[in-house]
């Protein structure tokens, strides 16, 4: 049911300098436009017609004495004032929602698009295994997967361009929160007839050394820095691609050795002709992808639900991370 209750705010309009009266519906619309950058998408999420949403946005601009959003092409970009308001708006709406809907949050009623920044391996390892439960629990929730931009994670989480990020790259900003998802080992993936595969099957994994690996062409992702490259001295050639999973297609008829997370290796081993070997820790230490979000969404029940779903599936599928976890 749409909430029409009005509440008084201390915001002063530029014209009258009197306290403005804002509706909860209007604030929900501002939050949705800020996240989605689209008035029509925000109207749909809020259950409003576009014309009603347009009137509410016009009134909000009068209430706050600011344009709030500037159109550029097909998107609405927040002004500095709107970005400042957004830092308070989401936790305020979460608290108001809790007051006016004391019943337990029900994802089945949620209509929302979450934006998640992750590489293809993060999608394969953590998002794809969560999709069945997500569809069962929240059939009207959509996901928009965003290509990794490591240098922009902090900014995009803060300005609402994305809701979550999955990355092993540490993020140390004070207004970001994170949880470790799993301890992921690295593997070598190659064709079954590869000479190194034959040697490892005959003599065991303990016979593997960096020198033996370095005899063969190497394949790495360039999405992140690969520390193992330093231990592989003078390989015949190196193939670097901005993905984790594309290289597997080139392995069946070449001698490339693909350095790949175990989550991806487990998948590719189902394909005839490919085989993987877990790497010893002294050659390639395990790594820990983390789920990262803006601190202002920490107590939002919608975000808590999605984070809990992803984390619980990760705990079921992979080795627990070394770092103690806190509540999502």
C-alpha positions in Angstrom: 0.0 0.0 0.0 1.4 3.4 -0.9 2.3 5.5 2.1 0.9 9.1 1.9 1.8 10.2 5.4 3.5 13.6 5.4 6.3 14.5 7.7 7.9 17.8 8.6 11.5 18.5 7.6 13.9 21.2 8.6 14.9 21.9 4.9 14.3 25.6 4.0 13.1 26.6 0.6 15.0 29.5 -1.1 11.7 31.3 -1.8 9.9 31.4 1.5 12.7 30.3 3.9 9.9 28.4 5.7 10.1 24.7 6.6 9.1 22.5 3.7 6.6 19.7 4.0 7.9 16.6 2.1 6.0 13.4 1.4 7.6 10.0 2.0 6.6 9.2 -1.6 8.6 12.2 -2.9 11.7 11.1 -0.9 11.4 7.6 -2.2 11.3 9.0 -5.7 14.4 11.1 -5.2 16.2 8.0 -3.9 15.1 6.0 -6.9 16.1 8.6 -9.4 19.5 9.0 -7.7 20.1 5.2 -8.0 18.6 4.6 -11.4 19.5 7.9 -13.2 16.1 7.7 -15.0 12.8 9.3 -14.1 10.8 6.6 -15.9 12.6 3.7 -14.3 12.3 5.4 -10.9 8.6 6.0 -11.5 8.1 2.3 -12.3 10.0 1.2 -9.1 7.9 3.6 -7.0 4.6 2.5 -8.6 3.9 6.0 -10.1 3.0 7.2 -13.5 5.8 9.2 -15.3 3.6 12.3 -15.2 3.1 12.0 -11.4 6.8 11.3 -10.9 7.6 14.4 -13.0 5.3 16.6 -10.8 6.8 15.2 -7.6 10.3 15.9 -8.9 9.3 19.5 -9.7 7.9 19.9 -6.2 11.1 18.4 -4.7 13.2 20.9 -6.6 11.1 23.7 -5.0 11.3 22.1 -1.6 15.1 22.0 -1.7 15.7 25.1 -3.7 17.9 23.1 -6.1 17.7 21.4 -9.5 18.7 18.1 -7.8 19.2 16.4 -11.2 20.6 17.6 -14.5 19.8 15.8 -17.7 22.7 14.7 -19.9 21.6 12.6 -22.8 19.3 9.9 -21.6 20.4 10.0 -18.0 19.7 12.3 -15.0 22.9 13.2 -13.0 22.6 14.4 -9.4 23.8 17.9 -8.5 26.2 18.3 -5.6 23.3 19.1 -3.4 21.5 15.9 -4.3 24.7 13.9 -3.7 24.9 15.4 -0.2 21.3 14.7 0.5 21.7 11.1 -0.7 24.1 10.3 2.1 21.3 10.9 4.6 18.3 9.8 2.5 18.9 6.1 2.3 19.3 5.4 6.0 16.4 7.8 6.8 14.1 5.9 4.4 15.2 2.6 5.8 14.3 3.8 9.4 11.0 5.3 8.2 10.1 2.1 6.3 10.8 0.1 9.5 8.6 2.3 11.5 5.7 2.2 9.1 6.1 -1.4 8.1 7.0 -3.2 11.3 6.4 -6.6 9.8 9.3 -8.6 8.6 10.8 -7.6 5.2 9.4 -9.8 2.4 11.6 -10.0 -0.7 8.6 -11.4 -2.6 7.1 -7.9 -2.8 10.4 -6.2 -3.8 10.6 -4.7 -7.3 14.1 -3.4 -7.7 17.3 -3.5 -9.9 20.6 -4.1 -8.0 23.8 -3.2 -9.8 26.8 -5.4 -9.0 30.4 -4.8 -10.2 32.2 -8.0 -10.7 34.5 -9.8 -13.2 33.2 -12.9 -15.1 34.7 -15.2 -12.5 33.0 -13.3 -9.7 29.7 -13.8 -11.5 30.4 -17.5 -12.1 31.5 -18.1 -8.5 29.1 -16.0 -6.4 26.2 -14.5 -8.4 25.2 -17.4 -10.7 24.9 -19.9 -7.8 22.6 -17.4 -6.1 20.2 -16.8 -9.0 17.9 -19.7 -8.3 17.2 -18.6 -4.8 16.9 -15.0 -5.9 14.3 -15.9 -8.4 12.4 -18.0 -5.9 12.4 -15.4 -3.1 12.2 -12.2 -5.2 10.8 -12.9 -8.7 10.7 -9.2 -9.6 14.2 -8.3 -8.6 16.7 -7.7 -11.5 20.4 -7.6 -11.5 22.6 -5.4 -13.7 26.2 -6.7 -13.8 28.8 -4.0 -14.3 32.2 -4.5 -15.8 35.1 -4.2 -13.3 36.6 -0.7 -12.9 38.9 -1.2 -9.9 39.9 2.4 -9.8 36.3 3.5 -9.6 34.8 1.1 -7.1 34.9 3.6 -4.2 33.4 6.4 -6.2 30.7 4.3 -7.8 29.6 2.8 -4.5 29.4 6.2 -2.9 27.5 7.9 -5.7 25.1 4.9 -6.1 26.1 3.9 -9.6 26.5 0.4 -8.1 25.1 -1.3 -5.1 27.8 -4.0 -4.6 31.2 -4.9 -5.8 33.0 -8.3 -5.7 36.8 -8.0 -5.8 39.9 -9.3 -4.0 41.4 -5.7 -4.2 41.3 -4.1 -0.7 39.1 -1.0 -0.3 40.1 1.0 2.7 37.7 4.0 2.6 36.0 4.6 5.9 32.5 4.8 4.5 32.7 1.4 2.7 31.9 -1.9 4.4 33.0 -5.4 3.2 32.9 -9.1 4.1 35.1 -11.9 2.9 33.3 -14.4 0.7 35.6 -17.3 0.4 39.1 -18.6 0.3 39.8 -19.4 -3.3 42.7 -21.5 -4.5 44.4 -21.0 -7.9 44.6 -23.8 -10.4 46.3 -24.6 -13.7 43.9 -25.4 -16.5 45.2 -27.1 -19.7 44.3 -29.7 -22.3 44.3 -33.3 -21.1 47.0 -34.3 -23.6 49.3 -31.5 -22.5 52.8 -32.8 -21.7 52.7 -31.1 -18.2 49.4 -32.7 -17.5 50.8 -36.2 -18.3 53.8 -35.5 -16.1 51.6 -34.4 -13.1 49.3 -37.4 -13.5 52.3 -39.7 -13.5 54.5 -38.1 -10.8 51.9 -36.3 -8.7 51.3 -32.6 -7.8 54.3 -32.5 -5.5 56.5 -32.7 -8.6 55.3 -29.3 -9.8 57.7 -26.4 -9.8 57.7 -22.9 -11.2 60.5 -24.0 -13.6 58.4 -26.8 -15.1 55.4 -24.4 -15.5 57.7 -21.8 -17.2 58.6 -24.2 -20.0 55.1 -23.6 -21.5 53.2 -20.6 -22.9 51.3 -18.9 -20.1 47.8 -17.3 -20.0 46.8 -14.7 -17.4 43.9 -12.3 -16.8 44.9 -8.7 -16.9 41.9 -7.6 -14.8 44.1 -7.7 -11.7 47.8 -7.9 -11.1 48.9 -11.6 -11.1 51.7 -12.1 -8.6 52.5 -15.5 -10.0 53.8 -13.9 -13.2 56.9 -12.9 -11.2 57.8 -16.5 -10.4 57.4 -17.7 -14.0 60.6 -16.6 -15.6 61.1 -16.3 -19.4 58.1 -18.4 -20.6 58.0 -18.9 -24.4 55.0 -16.5 -24.7 52.3 -14.9 -22.6 48.6 -14.4 -23.4 46.8 -11.7 -21.3 43.0 -11.1 -21.7 40.6 -8.9 -19.7 38.6 -12.0 -18.6 39.0 -15.1 -16.5 37.1 -17.6 -18.6 37.7 -16.9 -22.3 41.2 -18.5 -22.3 39.7 -21.9 -21.8 38.4 -21.9 -25.4 42.0 -21.6 -26.6 43.4 -24.5 -24.6 42.2 -27.6 -26.5 44.6 -27.2 -29.4 47.4 -25.2 -27.9 50.0 -25.6 -25.2 48.9 -22.6 -23.2 48.6 -23.1 -19.4 45.8 -21.0 -17.9 46.1 -19.7 -14.3 42.5 -19.7 -13.1 40.5 -19.6 -9.8 39.2 -23.0 -8.6 35.6 -21.8 -9.0 36.2 -21.5 -12.7 38.4 -24.6 -13.0 35.6 -26.7 -11.4 33.3 -25.6 -14.2 35.7 -26.0 -17.1 36.7 -29.5 -16.0 33.2 -30.6 -17.0 34.2 -30.0 -20.7 35.8 -32.9 -22.5 39.5 -32.4 -23.1 40.3 -30.1 -20.2 42.0 -30.9 -16.9 43.0 -28.7 -13.9 45.5 -29.1 -11.1 45.3 -27.1 -7.8 48.4 -25.1 -7.3 50.5 -25.5 -4.1 50.4 -22.5 -1.8 54.2 -21.9 -2.2 53.6 -21.4 -5.9 50.3 -19.5 -5.8 48.7 -18.5 -2.5 44.9 -18.6 -2.2 43.1 -15.3 -2.4 39.9 -13.9 -0.8 37.3 -12.1 -2.8 35.3 -9.6 -0.8 31.7 -8.3 -1.1 31.8 -4.5 -0.7 29.1 -2.0 -0.2 28.5 1.6 0.9 28.1 2.0 4.7 24.9 4.0 4.2 23.2 0.8 2.9 24.4 -1.4 5.7 21.0 -1.5 7.5 18.8 -1.3 4.5 16.7 -4.5 4.6 16.7 -4.9 0.9 20.5 -4.8 0.7 20.9 -7.0 3.8 18.7 -9.6 2.2 20.7 -9.7 -1.1 24.1 -9.7 0.7 23.0 -12.5 3.0 21.8 -14.6 0.0 25.2 -14.2 -1.8 27.3 -14.8 1.3 25.3 -17.9 2.4 25.7 -19.5 -1.0 29.5 -18.7 -0.9 29.8 -20.4 2.5 28.0 -23.5 1.1 30.2 -23.8 -2.0 33.7 -22.8 -1.0 36.3 -23.0 1.8 35.5 -20.5 4.5 37.7 -17.3 4.4 40.4 -16.8 7.0 39.0 -13.5 8.1 36.2 -13.7 10.7 33.0 -12.5 9.2 30.5 -10.1 10.7 26.8 -9.6 10.1 26.0 -8.6 6.5 
